[in-house]
Amino acid sequence: MAIPTHVAIIMDGNGRWAKRKGLPRIFGHKRGLDVAERIIECSRTSGVKYLSLYVFSTENWKRPEVEVNSLFSLADKYLSRLEKFCADKVRIVVSGESEGLPQGLADKIEYIQDKTKEFNSICVNLCINYGGQREIAEAAKRLNEKKMQFTVEGITENLYNSFIPAPDLIIRTGGQKRLSNFLLFQSAYAELYFSDTYWPDFSNEEYHSILEDYECRTRNFGGII
């Protein structure tokens, strides 16, 4: 089976899942964290080397303050599992801007990235306070500061965590069919898969089915095979 090197996931549908069950939206996000941890492990054991998860977008600041704080609290909870990261040799990196994040979360992000930087079983890229348009703008700003030419290669080298290869496969759950400002520059030749399943109901079986679908696709990157 041809396993994608880099899978990126837009974990959509937490709030709608909770609403359908008559629960507060935060219950959907809590369930979504459990699913994310399971999919991270499934990715690791399946041979995926990079997994990017859209945790909090630059547009999510528009949500009610209580929900924003809850999302940050869940991110902090996940990042507190250093012992498991060490046991499984999981590298954690975060893409996005630290500006505006709670100081405790920003400090923990820096700490966990440093403590796991040598691990290589899988690299989990958490996109927190992330926006694809802002990422490109920040890359352009850095190129200008370095007085470098604006080229595809130059932008690529100045993206957040530029060592991560472009995604081979982008999955979006929840029934919507758009990228929502996620990895806009990197997604030029990514295979896209849209699932109607709300993220809290996303199973390992469906994930494996999507990976099998990826295996059947032909990727010629504009050429002829």
C-alpha angles and dihedrals in degrees: 000000000000103000116200112243093218125029120184123194133198099204098208131167104048095122095044090048090055093045091052088056094045092248132129113268092248089068088062091051092049091051088045091058090055090051092047091054091050093049091048089056091044090051092049094051092043093057101255106150100194128033121182118195123193100225104160127359129207086249093055090079085081090071123096113287093241091057093046091051091048092053091051090048091054091048089051090049092054093046090054092072097090093141092060093044089054094046093051096036091237117167115213123203130168126215118201142056121307090205109113096015119124107270093236091055093045090051092048091050090054092046096049093045090054095045094050101037094108096051119104113174087101135340112225111201111199111199104210122169083358131156126171094217092050091048091056091045091051091049090052090049091053091048089053092049090051090046089235127151118263101248134146089251092049093051091046091054092051101049122110109284091357092185089076111094121234113277117268092198132024117194124193121189127193101062100275118124107210139087096236095210093309121146091331097168095040096047096070093115102014119133110240127215123182119197126193090211116109110239095247088059096045109125136201087242093058090045092053089047090055091049088052090050089052090054090059095053123098115228114194099155093223095316133100124261 
